[in-house]
Amino acid sequence: MIEAIELKQSDYLTAKPEHLKKEFGQYFTGSAVADYMASMLTFVDIPIVRLLDAGAGAGILTIHAAMRCLAQGNKQVHAVLYEIDSGILSQLESNMQRVAETFKEADGIFTFDIRYEDFVLARPDRKEAPFHVSLINPPYFKYNTKTSPYAGATADLYAGNPNIYASFMAIVASCMEDDGQMVAIVPRSFTNGLYFKGFRHYLNRTMSLERIHIFRSRSQLFREQAVLQENIICFYRKASQNASIKVYTSTGYDDLNKDKNNTYPAAQLIDTSNGYEIIRIPESLEDAQILTDVEYWPSSFENNGYFISTGPVVEHRTKEFIIESDNIHGSIPLLRMHNVKAFKTEWTGENKKDARFMLLDGHEKHTSKNQPYVILKRFSSKDEKRRLVAGVHDPSHMPGKRIALENHLNYIGHQDGPLSQAEAYGLAVLFNSTLLDKYFRCMSGNTQVNATEIRLLKLPTRDIIQKIGMSFRSNETIIQEQIDTLLEYFLKI
C-alpha cells in the first residue's frame, strides 16, 4: 500500500508546475522518512487517539502515524487533516479510506476528517479539542509582513514573522494535549538567529525538546526535489523541558536505521544564558566537548568591547558608485568575498571580480573608516569545509581614509578605537581555528554567518587574544594544524 501511494504522490508533484510548488512551499515526505518520524512516537494510553496533520498532501505522514499507533495497541484513531491543494484531495481521501480498511482488518477503527482549509488561518487550536499526536512536514516560505494574510496570524503565540513553517509548528504545539507529541521535519534555521527569537521563546516555554535528528548531507533528504536546505527532524512533547536531549545523526535517509545517537543535558543544548535561547546541536561527543570548553571561556565578544557590522555596500543599490576600471582617481578598492582570505585581504585589480568604489557625493553612508578590521565572509558554499573564514584588513595596504566593504562581508573592530595588529591577528586565529568553526556549526546550520550569532560568542579575554596575535606569524605556508596548536597552547585545551 505505502509504495503505491508514495509513487502516486511523487508523480503528482513531478507533474505540478514549479511556480505552484513554490507558492505552496510543497516538499512531500518520502515513505522512509515518514516511517522514521512515526517510529519516534511513544504509546498513548487513551481510548481514542486524536491525530493532527497540518499539511497533509497525500497523507503519508498520517498513514505512518496511524499505523504506528495501531502497532502500539491503539485500536481507535481519529485523524484531522488540513490541505489547501485541491488537486490532491481525492488522492488523500482514497488513501485515508485504505487506512480505515487496514484498521478494520485488525479489529480497529480509523476515522478521519479532511479540512480543505489553510491550517494557519483556520487556527484549530482555538476551536478544536486537543490532539495527542502530530507528524508534520510544513511548507517553507517567507511572506510579506505587510500584505500577507499570514502576517500577525500567530501574534498571540510569539513575536515576529520569521517563516510560515514556524507558524505551523507553533499552532500545532498550541493544539497539543498535555503530554502530546509533535514530530516535525523542518529547516534547522529556527534553532538560531534573530528572526526566530520570539518563536524559540514560545516553543521552549510550551514544549519539551526530547530528540533531534540531523543529516550530514544537505542534498539527500529531498534529493528528488533538489532541496539543499539543511533540515532536521525534532521530537517535542507538550511538557516542561526534559532534563536530557538525544541527538541522532545519519548521512541521509538511506541510512536512517543505522543512525548514531548521543544523549546530552538539555542545559548544554538550549542556551538560556541570554534572551536568544539558541538551540545548539552537536554532531558528536567531540563537538559537545567543544561546547563545554568554549562556555568556560572567561569573556565574550560584547564584554570584550568588540563590534561587528555588515559591509554597507549593497551593490544593486549603489551601481553608480561601482566601476570595473583600475585605479581611477577618486575611487577606492571595493572588498568583496573573493578578496578575503584567511588572515588577509587581497585586492590587486587583476582579478576579473575586482572592482572599485567611487567617492561620489553621499559615499559616506556606504563606506567605512580605513582602520584595522577582522573581516568575516558572511556566506560559505554548501560544500565548503569551513563555515568561518576571517581575514585581517591592514590599512597600510590600501591607503586612504575610507574603505568600501560589500554587504556579503562582516567586519569586526573595537568600540574604543582601532584594533592593534596583534589583537586583529589574535581574533583571526580564533575565527580560523577548527575549534571555533566546530563550535559555530553547533550553533548554526546556516551557510550564512550572522552578526547576531557572532555577538553571542564566548571569547578569551583581550589580553589573551593579543598574546595569541603576537605569537602568530603570518606567511603563505601557514596550515590549519599550526593555527590549532597555537590556540591550544594559550587556552590550555
Secondary structure in CASP SS format (residue, H / E / C, confidence):
PFRMAT SS
TARGET T0000
AUTHOR 0000-0000-0000
METHOD secondary structure of the structure
MODEL  1
M C 1.00
I H 1.00
E H 1.00
A H 1.00
I H 1.00
E H 1.00
L H 1.00
K H 1.00
Q H 1.00
S H 1.00
D H 1.00
Y H 1.00
L H 1.00
T H 1.00
A H 1.00
K C 1.00
P C 1.00
E H 1.00
H H 1.00
L H 1.00
K H 1.00
K H 1.00
E H 1.00
F H 1.00
G C 1.00
Q C 1.00
Y C 1.00
F C 1.00
T C 1.00
G C 1.00
S H 1.00
A H 1.00
V H 1.00
A H 1.00
D H 1.00
Y H 1.00
M H 1.00
A H 1.00
S H 1.00
M C 1.00
L C 1.00
T C 1.00
F C 1.00
V C 1.00
D C 1.00
I C 1.00
P C 1.00
I C 1.00
V E 1.00
R E 1.00
L E 1.00
L E 1.00
D E 1.00
A C 1.00
G C 1.00
A C 1.00
G C 1.00
A C 1.00
G C 1.00
I H 1.00
L H 1.00
T H 1.00
I H 1.00
H H 1.00
A H 1.00
A H 1.00
M H 1.00
R H 1.00
C H 1.00
L H 1.00
A H 1.00
Q C 1.00
G C 1.00
N C 1.00
K C 1.00
Q E 1.00
V E 1.00
H E 1.00
A E 1.00
V E 1.00
L E 1.00
Y E 1.00
E C 1.00
I C 1.00
D C 1.00
S H 1.00
G H 1.00
I H 1.00
L H 1.00
S H 1.00
Q H 1.00
L H 1.00
E H 1.00
S H 1.00
N H 1.00
M H 1.00
Q H 1.00
R H 1.00
V H 1.00
A H 1.00
E H 1.00
T H 1.00
F H 1.00
K H 1.00
E H 1.00
A C 1.00
D C 1.00
G C 1.00
I E 1.00
F E 1.00
T E 1.00
F E 1.00
D E 1.00
I E 1.00
R E 1.00
Y C 1.00
E C 1.00
D C 1.00
F H 1.00
V H 1.00
L H 1.00
A H 1.00
R C 1.00
P H 1.00
D H 1.00
R H 1.00
K C 1.00
E C 1.00
A C 1.00
P C 1.00
F E 1.00
H E 1.00
V E 1.00
S E 1.00
L E 1.00
I E 1.00
N C 1.00
P C 1.00
P C 1.00
Y C 1.00
F C 1.00
K C 1.00
Y C 1.00
N C 1.00
T C 1.00
K C 1.00
T C 1.00
S C 1.00
P C 1.00
Y C 1.00
A C 1.00
G C 1.00
A C 1.00
T C 1.00
A C 1.00
D C 1.00
L C 1.00
Y C 1.00
A C 1.00
G C 1.00
N C 1.00
P C 1.00
N C 1.00
I H 1.00
Y H 1.00
A H 1.00
S H 1.00
F H 1.00
M H 1.00
A H 1.00
I H 1.00
V H 1.00
A H 1.00
S H 1.00
C H 1.00
M E 1.00
E E 1.00
D E 1.00
D E 1.00
G E 1.00
Q E 1.00
M E 1.00
V E 1.00
A E 1.00
I E 1.00
V E 1.00
P E 1.00
R H 1.00
S H 1.00
F H 1.00
T H 1.00
N C 1.00
G C 1.00
L C 1.00
Y C 1.00
F C 1.00
K H 1.00
G H 1.00
F H 1.00
R H 1.00
H H 1.00
Y H 1.00
L H 1.00
N H 1.00
R H 1.00
T H 1.00
M C 1.00
S E 1.00
L E 1.00
E E 1.00
R E 1.00
I E 1.00
H E 1.00
I E 1.00
F E 1.00
R C 1.00
S C 1.00
R C 1.00
S C 1.00
Q C 1.00
L C 1.00
F C 1.00
R H 1.00
E H 1.00
Q H 1.00
A C 1.00
V C 1.00
L C 1.00
Q C 1.00
E C 1.00
N E 1.00
I E 1.00
I E 1.00
C E 1.00
F E 1.00
Y E 1.00
R E 1.00
K C 1.00
A C 1.00
S C 1.00
Q C 1.00
N C 1.00
A C 1.00
S E 1.00
I E 1.00
K E 1.00
V E 1.00
Y E 1.00
T E 1.00
S E 1.00
T C 1.00
G C 1.00
Y C 1.00
D C 1.00
D C 1.00
L H 1.00
N H 1.00
K H 1.00
D C 1.00
K E 1.00
N E 1.00
N E 1.00
T E 1.00
Y E 1.00
P E 1.00
A H 1.00
A H 1.00
Q H 1.00
L H 1.00
I E 1.00
D C 1.00
T C 1.00
S C 1.00
N C 1.00
G C 1.00
Y C 1.00
E C 1.00
I C 1.00
I E 1.00
R C 1.00
I C 1.00
P C 1.00
E C 1.00
S C 1.00
L H 1.00
E H 1.00
D H 1.00
A H 1.00
Q H 1.00
I H 1.00
L H 1.00
T H 1.00
D H 1.00
V H 1.00
E H 1.00
Y C 1.00
W C 1.00
P C 1.00
S E 1.00
S E 1.00
F C 1.00
E C 1.00
N C 1.00
N C 1.00
G C 1.00
Y E 1.00
F E 1.00
I E 1.00
S E 1.00
T E 1.00
G C 1.00
P C 1.00
V E 1.00
V C 1.00
E H 1.00
H H 1.00
R H 1.00
T C 1.00
K H 1.00
E H 1.00
F H 1.00
I E 1.00
I E 1.00
E C 1.00
S C 1.00
D C 1.00
N C 1.00
I C 1.00
H C 1.00
G C 1.00
S E 1.00
I E 1.00
P E 1.00
L E 1.00
L E 1.00
R C 1.00
M H 1.00
H H 1.00
N H 1.00
V E 1.00
K E 1.00
A C 1.00
F C 1.00
K E 1.00
T E 1.00
E C 1.00
W C 1.00
T C 1.00
G C 1.00
E C 1.00
N C 1.00
K C 1.00
K C 1.00
D C 1.00
A E 1.00
R E 1.00
F E 1.00
M E 1.00
L C 1.00
L C 1.00
D C 1.00
G C 1.00
H H 1.00
E H 1.00
K H 1.00
H C 1.00
T C 1.00
S E 1.00
K E 1.00
N C 1.00
Q C 1.00
P C 1.00
Y E 1.00
V E 1.00
I E 1.00
L E 1.00
K E 1.00
R C 1.00
F E 1.00
S C 1.00
S C 1.00
K C 1.00
D C 1.00
E C 1.00
K C 1.00
R C 1.00
R C 1.00
L C 1.00
V C 1.00
A E 1.00
G E 1.00
V E 1.00
H E 1.00
D C 1.00
P H 1.00
S H 1.00
H H 1.00
M C 1.00
P C 1.00
G C 1.00
K C 1.00
R E 1.00
I E 1.00
A E 1.00
L E 1.00
E E 1.00
N C 1.00
H C 1.00
L E 1.00
N E 1.00
Y E 1.00
I E 1.00
G E 1.00
H E 1.00
Q C 1.00
D C 1.00
G C 1.00
P C 1.00
L C 1.00
S C 1.00
Q H 1.00
A H 1.00
E H 1.00
A H 1.00
Y H 1.00
G H 1.00
L H 1.00
A H 1.00
V H 1.00
L H 1.00
F H 1.00
N C 1.00
S C 1.00
T H 1.00
L H 1.00
L H 1.00
D H 1.00
K H 1.00
Y H 1.00
F H 1.00
R H 1.00
C H 1.00
M H 1.00
S C 1.00
G C 1.00
N C 1.00
T C 1.00
Q E 1.00
V C 1.00
N C 1.00
A H 1.00
T H 1.00
E H 1.00
I H 1.00
R H 1.00
L C 1.00
L C 1.00
K E 1.00
L E 1.00
P C 1.00
T C 1.00
R H 1.00
D H 1.00
I H 1.00
I H 1.00
Q H 1.00
K H 1.00
I H 1.00
G H 1.00
M H 1.00
S H 1.00
F C 1.00
R C 1.00
S C 1.00
N C 1.00
E C 1.00
T C 1.00
I C 1.00
I C 1.00
Q H 1.00
E H 1.00
Q H 1.00
I H 1.00
D H 1.00
T H 1.00
L H 1.00
L H 1.00
E H 1.00
Y H 1.00
F H 1.00
L H 1.00
K C 1.00
I C 1.00
END
